Amino acid sequence: MSSLQDSRSLSDKSKALATPAVRRIAMENNVTLSDVKGTGRDGRVLKEDVVRYLENAQQAKQKIEERIDQEAPSGIAAPSVKAKTPAPFQKKIFQPLEAGKVPADVVEPLKGIQKAMVKTMTAALMIPHFGYCDEIDLTNLVHLRKQLKDLAKSRGINFSYMPIFIKAASLALTQFPILNAHVDDKVENLIYKGSHNIGIAVDTPNGLLVPNIKNVQLKSCFDIATELSALQERAGRNQLTPTDLKDGTFSLSNIGSIGGTYAKPVILPPTVAIGALGKIQVLPRFGDHDQVVKCHLMQISWSADHRVIDGATMARFSNLWKSYLENPSMMLLDMK
């Protein structure tokens, strides 16, 4: 009986009860319903619960504003919460010089996100990285996404490949939990994390940040797509919160969205692995009967902490992740 109650409690936390109208209000205000305490029957989240949660969040924000100048950021810092209206994303434009003129040196102090990145990347490069790369045939996945794209659009979500990449990674992490671990500060313990909080590197007005989607192992691809869309929207508005950035356990970086193929991603401490996704290219390959076929190919570049991860483990994890993407129907067998 106790086991049944524990299971029911865990299920309640992972998927809150709410009407479609309440879910819509929560989504429009970037609220995760599982974070809201429901006061309705059987713990159902009501409209009043969401409003109360937003009011409490506003009060917490005011307290953060009072302390923000006194507290140094940890790891990659969250953007300042003081600015009510985020500054527009402005890139420096260098004007062409007249012929024969030498440009003057410019000294720019490192501050904010840049300063935090210096600290984090300095710590990251103390980790002995090793890399593993492979090529993935996404032809079947390309066809599947075409079928899902219109359905997701009818639900108000732009469905990219990334939610599937993230879910496939979570399924593979279930088989290789060592890749979803943290190394403690003294490098004396390996902490296997129960939650799959998968970080996604995003380019923001404040620089590169890695917000993460919490508890991916409990979410569907559509749930992931919804949260990913909300994260990207907040990142574009410079409104990511400390909660968005903390407690990551594994990371993916979509360098292919800019145009790269292979990369050498840097591990974000205290995690032990990260993957960089290359752009999807249409290229010829030989088929099963030596015929030339049109394939949609993507390169993946992994980096792992060689203090705790060996090459064989990384290769087997990558092969399992690859098999899910090349044969999406296999994911159905392992989804819960």
FENWO-V628200 format. One record per residue. N is the residue number from 1. RES is the residue in three letters. PHI is phi in degrees with one decimal (none if undefined). OMEGA is omega in radians with two decimals (* if undefined). Layout:
n=N res=RES phi=PHI omega=OMEGA
n=N res=RES phi=PHI omega=OMEGA
//
This chain:
n=1 res=MET phi=none omega=3.13
n=2 res=SER phi=-61.9 omega=3.14
n=3 res=SER phi=-63.4 omega=3.12
n=4 res=LEU phi=-64.3 omega=3.13
n=5 res=GLN phi=-66.8 omega=3.12
n=6 res=ASP phi=-62.8 omega=-3.14
n=7 res=SER phi=-64.4 omega=-3.14
n=8 res=ARG phi=-66.0 omega=3.13
n=9 res=SER phi=-62.3 omega=-3.14
n=10 res=LEU phi=-65.2 omega=3.12
n=11 res=SER phi=-65.4 omega=-3.14
n=12 res=ASP phi=-61.2 omega=-3.10
n=13 res=LYS phi=-71.7 omega=-3.04
n=14 res=SER phi=-80.5 omega=-3.12
n=15 res=LYS phi=-142.7 omega=-3.07
n=16 res=ALA phi=-75.3 omega=3.06
n=17 res=LEU phi=-82.3 omega=3.13
n=18 res=ALA phi=-166.6 omega=3.08
n=19 res=THR phi=-76.5 omega=3.10
n=20 res=PRO phi=-56.0 omega=-3.14
n=21 res=ALA phi=-65.4 omega=3.12
n=22 res=VAL phi=-67.5 omega=3.10
n=23 res=ARG phi=-61.3 omega=3.13
n=24 res=ARG phi=-64.1 omega=3.12
n=25 res=ILE phi=-60.5 omega=-3.14
n=26 res=ALA phi=-63.6 omega=-3.12
n=27 res=MET phi=-64.6 omega=-3.13
n=28 res=GLU phi=-65.6 omega=-3.14
n=29 res=ASN phi=-106.7 omega=3.09
n=30 res=ASN phi=56.3 omega=3.14
n=31 res=VAL phi=-108.3 omega=3.04
n=32 res=THR phi=-86.7 omega=-3.01
n=33 res=LEU phi=-60.7 omega=3.14
n=34 res=SER phi=-66.4 omega=3.10
n=35 res=ASP phi=-86.4 omega=-3.06
n=36 res=VAL phi=-98.6 omega=3.11
n=37 res=LYS phi=-79.4 omega=-3.11
n=38 res=GLY phi=-82.7 omega=-3.14
n=39 res=THR phi=-109.8 omega=3.12
n=40 res=GLY phi=-80.4 omega=-3.12
n=41 res=ARG phi=-63.8 omega=-3.11
n=42 res=ASP phi=58.5 omega=3.11
n=43 res=GLY phi=78.7 omega=-3.13
n=44 res=ARG phi=-62.9 omega=3.12
n=45 res=VAL phi=-82.9 omega=-3.14
n=46 res=LEU phi=-99.3 omega=3.10
n=47 res=LYS phi=-58.7 omega=-3.13
n=48 res=GLU phi=-62.7 omega=3.12
n=49 res=ASP phi=-65.7 omega=3.13
n=50 res=VAL phi=-66.2 omega=3.12
n=51 res=VAL phi=-62.2 omega=3.13
n=52 res=ARG phi=-63.7 omega=3.12
n=53 res=TYR phi=-61.8 omega=3.13
n=54 res=LEU phi=-65.5 omega=3.12
n=55 res=GLU phi=-64.6 omega=3.12
n=56 res=ASN phi=-64.9 omega=3.13
n=57 res=ALA phi=-65.0 omega=3.12
n=58 res=GLN phi=-66.1 omega=3.11
n=59 res=GLN phi=-65.6 omega=3.10
n=60 res=ALA phi=-64.8 omega=3.12
n=61 res=LYS phi=-62.9 omega=3.13
n=62 res=GLN phi=-63.7 omega=3.10
n=63 res=LYS phi=-67.0 omega=3.11
n=64 res=ILE phi=-64.0 omega=-3.14
n=65 res=GLU phi=-60.7 omega=-3.14
n=66 res=GLU phi=-72.3 omega=-3.08
n=67 res=ARG phi=-104.0 omega=-2.92
n=68 res=ILE phi=-59.4 omega=-3.11
n=69 res=ASP phi=-76.1 omega=-3.07
n=70 res=GLN phi=-98.6 omega=-3.06
n=71 res=GLU phi=-107.6 omega=3.06
n=72 res=ALA phi=-79.1 omega=3.14
n=73 res=PRO phi=-69.9 omega=3.09
n=74 res=SER phi=-106.7 omega=-3.11
n=75 res=GLY phi=66.8 omega=3.07
n=76 res=ILE phi=-88.0 omega=-2.95
n=77 res=ALA phi=-76.1 omega=3.02
n=78 res=ALA phi=-79.0 omega=3.09
n=79 res=PRO phi=-65.0 omega=-3.09
n=80 res=SER phi=-59.6 omega=3.13
n=81 res=VAL phi=-95.1 omega=-3.10
n=82 res=LYS phi=-73.1 omega=-3.04
n=83 res=ALA phi=-76.2 omega=3.13
n=84 res=LYS phi=-73.5 omega=3.09
n=85 res=THR phi=-113.7 omega=-3.08
n=86 res=PRO phi=-60.3 omega=3.10
n=87 res=ALA phi=-69.7 omega=3.13
n=88 res=PRO phi=-63.4 omega=-3.12
n=89 res=PHE phi=-75.9 omega=-3.10
n=90 res=GLN phi=-113.2 omega=3.08
n=91 res=LYS phi=-97.0 omega=-3.14
n=92 res=LYS phi=-69.9 omega=3.13
n=93 res=ILE phi=-114.0 omega=-3.13
n=94 res=PHE phi=-97.6 omega=-3.12
n=95 res=GLN phi=-77.2 omega=3.10
n=96 res=PRO phi=-64.1 omega=-3.13
n=97 res=LEU phi=-91.4 omega=3.06
n=98 res=GLU phi=-68.2 omega=-3.11
n=99 res=ALA phi=-57.6 omega=3.08
n=100 res=GLY phi=89.4 omega=-3.12
n=101 res=LYS phi=-89.9 omega=3.11
n=102 res=VAL phi=-102.2 omega=-3.11
n=103 res=PRO phi=-67.7 omega=3.11
n=104 res=ALA phi=-76.4 omega=3.06
n=105 res=ASP phi=-66.8 omega=3.12
n=106 res=VAL phi=-122.2 omega=3.10
n=107 res=VAL phi=-103.2 omega=-3.13
n=108 res=GLU phi=-126.1 omega=-3.12
n=109 res=PRO phi=-67.5 omega=3.06
n=110 res=LEU phi=-79.6 omega=-3.14
n=111 res=LYS phi=-152.1 omega=3.10
n=112 res=GLY phi=60.3 omega=-3.09
n=113 res=ILE phi=-62.5 omega=3.14
n=114 res=GLN phi=-60.5 omega=-3.13
n=115 res=LYS phi=-65.9 omega=3.11
n=116 res=ALA phi=-65.7 omega=3.13
n=117 res=MET phi=-66.1 omega=3.10
n=118 res=VAL phi=-59.1 omega=-3.13
n=119 res=LYS phi=-63.9 omega=-3.09
n=120 res=THR phi=-67.6 omega=-3.11
n=121 res=MET phi=-70.5 omega=3.06
n=122 res=THR phi=-63.4 omega=3.09
n=123 res=ALA phi=-66.8 omega=-3.11
n=124 res=ALA phi=-64.1 omega=-3.09
n=125 res=LEU phi=-77.8 omega=2.95
n=126 res=MET phi=-80.9 omega=-3.14
n=127 res=ILE phi=-84.5 omega=3.06
n=128 res=PRO phi=-72.5 omega=-3.14
n=129 res=HIS phi=-78.1 omega=2.83
n=130 res=PHE phi=-136.0 omega=-3.03
n=131 res=GLY phi=-110.7 omega=3.07
n=132 res=TYR phi=-146.3 omega=-3.09
n=133 res=CYS phi=-125.8 omega=3.11
n=134 res=ASP phi=-157.1 omega=3.10
n=135 res=GLU phi=-113.7 omega=-3.06
n=136 res=ILE phi=-123.9 omega=3.10
n=137 res=ASP phi=-90.1 omega=-3.07
n=138 res=LEU phi=-98.3 omega=-3.05
n=139 res=THR phi=-56.3 omega=3.13
n=140 res=ASN phi=-64.7 omega=-3.14
n=141 res=LEU phi=-68.7 omega=3.10
n=142 res=VAL phi=-59.9 omega=3.13
n=143 res=HIS phi=-67.1 omega=3.13
n=144 res=LEU phi=-65.3 omega=-3.13
n=145 res=ARG phi=-62.2 omega=3.11
n=146 res=LYS phi=-59.1 omega=3.13
n=147 res=GLN phi=-73.7 omega=-3.07
n=148 res=LEU phi=-85.3 omega=-3.01
n=149 res=LYS phi=-60.5 omega=-3.11
n=150 res=ASP phi=-67.6 omega=3.12
n=151 res=LEU phi=-64.3 omega=3.12
n=152 res=ALA phi=-65.5 omega=3.13
n=153 res=LYS phi=-63.4 omega=3.12
n=154 res=SER phi=-66.2 omega=3.09
n=155 res=ARG phi=-96.7 omega=3.07
n=156 res=GLY phi=86.7 omega=-3.10
n=157 res=ILE phi=-124.4 omega=3.03
n=158 res=ASN phi=-85.8 omega=-2.98
n=159 res=PHE phi=-91.5 omega=3.11
n=160 res=SER phi=-97.5 omega=3.08
n=161 res=TYR phi=-75.5 omega=-2.99
n=162 res=MET phi=-56.6 omega=3.11
n=163 res=PRO phi=-58.4 omega=3.12
n=164 res=ILE phi=-72.0 omega=3.08
n=165 res=PHE phi=-58.2 omega=-3.10
n=166 res=ILE phi=-66.7 omega=-3.13
n=167 res=LYS phi=-65.0 omega=3.11
n=168 res=ALA phi=-62.3 omega=3.10
n=169 res=ALA phi=-63.2 omega=3.13
n=170 res=SER phi=-64.0 omega=3.12
n=171 res=LEU phi=-62.5 omega=3.13
n=172 res=ALA phi=-70.4 omega=3.11
n=173 res=LEU phi=-63.5 omega=3.09
n=174 res=THR phi=-61.1 omega=3.13
n=175 res=GLN phi=-84.8 omega=-3.12
n=176 res=PHE phi=-130.3 omega=-3.03
n=177 res=PRO phi=-63.6 omega=3.14
n=178 res=ILE phi=-64.4 omega=3.12
n=179 res=LEU phi=-80.8 omega=3.09
n=180 res=ASN phi=-109.5 omega=-3.05
n=181 res=ALA phi=-117.7 omega=3.01
n=182 res=HIS phi=-116.9 omega=2.98
n=183 res=VAL phi=-102.6 omega=-3.11
n=184 res=ASP phi=-72.0 omega=-3.02
n=185 res=ASP phi=-59.3 omega=-3.11
n=186 res=LYS phi=-88.9 omega=-3.11
n=187 res=VAL phi=53.7 omega=3.11
n=188 res=GLU phi=-115.6 omega=-3.09
n=189 res=ASN phi=-137.4 omega=3.02
n=190 res=LEU phi=-109.3 omega=-3.05
n=191 res=ILE phi=-104.4 omega=3.12
n=192 res=TYR phi=-77.6 omega=-3.07
n=193 res=LYS phi=-87.2 omega=-3.14
n=194 res=GLY phi=-74.1 omega=-3.13
n=195 res=SER phi=-90.3 omega=3.02
n=196 res=HIS phi=-96.8 omega=3.11
n=197 res=ASN phi=-97.3 omega=-2.97
n=198 res=ILE phi=-92.6 omega=-3.11
n=199 res=GLY phi=-84.7 omega=3.11
n=200 res=ILE phi=-125.3 omega=3.14
n=201 res=ALA phi=-69.3 omega=3.14
n=202 res=VAL phi=-130.3 omega=3.09
n=203 res=ASP phi=-89.9 omega=-3.08
n=204 res=THR phi=-121.1 omega=3.07
n=205 res=PRO phi=-56.7 omega=-3.13
n=206 res=ASN phi=-94.7 omega=-3.10
n=207 res=GLY phi=115.4 omega=-3.10
n=208 res=LEU phi=-77.2 omega=3.08
n=209 res=LEU phi=-127.9 omega=-3.12
n=210 res=VAL phi=-127.3 omega=3.02
n=211 res=PRO phi=-70.4 omega=-3.12
n=212 res=ASN phi=-132.1 omega=3.07
n=213 res=ILE phi=-93.4 omega=-3.04
n=214 res=LYS phi=-79.9 omega=3.00
n=215 res=ASN phi=52.8 omega=3.14
n=216 res=VAL phi=-59.4 omega=-3.10
n=217 res=GLN phi=-61.9 omega=-3.12
n=218 res=LEU phi=-101.5 omega=-2.99
n=219 res=LYS phi=-112.5 omega=3.03
n=220 res=SER phi=-82.9 omega=3.10
n=221 res=CYS phi=-61.2 omega=3.13
n=222 res=PHE phi=-69.4 omega=3.07
n=223 res=ASP phi=-58.9 omega=-3.14
n=224 res=ILE phi=-64.2 omega=3.13
n=225 res=ALA phi=-61.2 omega=3.13
n=226 res=THR phi=-64.0 omega=-3.13
n=227 res=GLU phi=-68.8 omega=3.12
n=228 res=LEU phi=-62.7 omega=3.11
n=229 res=SER phi=-61.8 omega=3.12
n=230 res=ALA phi=-65.5 omega=3.12
n=231 res=LEU phi=-62.1 omega=-3.12
n=232 res=GLN phi=-64.9 omega=3.11
n=233 res=GLU phi=-66.7 omega=3.12
n=234 res=ARG phi=-66.4 omega=3.12
n=235 res=ALA phi=-63.3 omega=3.12
n=236 res=GLY phi=-65.0 omega=3.12
n=237 res=ARG phi=-92.7 omega=3.14
n=238 res=ASN phi=64.1 omega=-3.05
n=239 res=GLN phi=-123.7 omega=3.05
n=240 res=LEU phi=-65.8 omega=-3.11
n=241 res=THR phi=-104.1 omega=3.06
n=242 res=PRO phi=-56.2 omega=3.12
n=243 res=THR phi=-63.6 omega=3.12
n=244 res=ASP phi=-62.3 omega=-2.98
n=245 res=LEU phi=-98.6 omega=-3.01
n=246 res=LYS phi=-95.4 omega=3.00
n=247 res=ASP phi=68.0 omega=3.06
n=248 res=GLY phi=-67.3 omega=-3.12
n=249 res=THR phi=-122.3 omega=-3.08
n=250 res=PHE phi=-165.1 omega=-3.05
n=251 res=SER phi=-137.6 omega=2.99
n=252 res=LEU phi=-128.9 omega=3.11
n=253 res=SER phi=-124.8 omega=-3.08
n=254 res=ASN phi=-92.2 omega=3.13
n=255 res=ILE phi=-65.6 omega=-3.13
n=256 res=GLY phi=-64.0 omega=3.12
n=257 res=SER phi=-66.2 omega=3.07
n=258 res=ILE phi=-93.3 omega=3.07
n=259 res=GLY phi=137.9 omega=-3.11
n=260 res=GLY phi=-80.7 omega=3.08
n=261 res=THR phi=-114.0 omega=3.08
n=262 res=TYR phi=-103.7 omega=3.12
n=263 res=ALA phi=-149.9 omega=3.03
n=264 res=LYS phi=-126.9 omega=-3.06
n=265 res=PRO phi=-67.3 omega=-3.12
n=266 res=VAL phi=-101.6 omega=-3.11
n=267 res=ILE phi=-66.0 omega=3.13
n=268 res=LEU phi=-96.8 omega=-3.12
n=269 res=PRO phi=-59.0 omega=0.13
n=270 res=PRO phi=-94.7 omega=3.13
n=271 res=THR phi=-71.2 omega=-3.02
n=272 res=VAL phi=-121.2 omega=-3.12
n=273 res=ALA phi=-157.5 omega=3.09
n=274 res=ILE phi=-153.8 omega=3.11
n=275 res=GLY phi=-123.9 omega=3.07
n=276 res=ALA phi=-113.1 omega=-3.10
n=277 res=LEU phi=-93.5 omega=3.08
n=278 res=GLY phi=-84.2 omega=3.13
n=279 res=LYS phi=-71.8 omega=3.09
n=280 res=ILE phi=-84.4 omega=-3.10
n=281 res=GLN phi=-121.1 omega=3.04
n=282 res=VAL phi=-95.3 omega=-3.04
n=283 res=LEU phi=-137.3 omega=3.10
n=284 res=PRO phi=-79.6 omega=3.03
n=285 res=ARG phi=-142.6 omega=3.09
n=286 res=PHE phi=-85.2 omega=3.13
n=287 res=GLY phi=-84.6 omega=-3.09
n=288 res=ASP phi=-63.6 omega=-3.10
n=289 res=HIS phi=-112.2 omega=3.09
n=290 res=ASP phi=65.2 omega=3.08
n=291 res=GLN phi=-88.1 omega=3.11
n=292 res=VAL phi=-79.2 omega=-3.11
n=293 res=VAL phi=-126.7 omega=3.10
n=294 res=LYS phi=-85.2 omega=-3.09
n=295 res=CYS phi=-127.4 omega=3.01
n=296 res=HIS phi=-98.6 omega=-2.98
n=297 res=LEU phi=-114.7 omega=3.07
n=298 res=MET phi=-135.8 omega=3.06
n=299 res=GLN phi=-96.2 omega=3.07
n=300 res=ILE phi=-120.9 omega=3.11
n=301 res=SER phi=-122.6 omega=3.14
n=302 res=TRP phi=-103.5 omega=2.92
n=303 res=SER phi=-124.5 omega=-3.13
n=304 res=ALA phi=-136.1 omega=3.14
n=305 res=ASP phi=-79.7 omega=-3.03
n=306 res=HIS phi=-72.6 omega=3.06
n=307 res=ARG phi=-70.4 omega=-3.06
n=308 res=VAL phi=-127.9 omega=-3.12
n=309 res=ILE phi=-115.6 omega=3.07
n=310 res=ASP phi=-97.2 omega=-3.06
n=311 res=GLY phi=-61.5 omega=-3.11
n=312 res=ALA phi=-63.9 omega=3.12
n=313 res=THR phi=-64.3 omega=3.13
n=314 res=MET phi=-63.3 omega=-3.14
n=315 res=ALA phi=-65.2 omega=-3.13
n=316 res=ARG phi=-67.7 omega=3.07
n=317 res=PHE phi=-60.3 omega=-3.13
n=318 res=SER phi=-60.7 omega=3.14
n=319 res=ASN phi=-64.0 omega=3.12
n=320 res=LEU phi=-68.2 omega=3.09
n=321 res=TRP phi=-58.7 omega=3.12
n=322 res=LYS phi=-61.3 omega=-3.12
n=323 res=SER phi=-63.3 omega=3.09
n=324 res=TYR phi=-64.1 omega=-3.08
n=325 res=LEU phi=-76.9 omega=3.13
n=326 res=GLU phi=-77.2 omega=3.10
n=327 res=ASN phi=-132.7 omega=-3.03
n=328 res=PRO phi=-55.2 omega=3.14
n=329 res=SER phi=-64.3 omega=3.10
n=330 res=MET phi=-64.4 omega=-3.14
n=331 res=MET phi=-63.4 omega=-3.11
n=332 res=LEU phi=-63.6 omega=-3.10
n=333 res=LEU phi=-68.4 omega=-3.07
n=334 res=ASP phi=-104.0 omega=3.11
n=335 res=MET phi=-73.4 omega=3.14
n=336 res=LYS phi=-110.1 omega=*
//
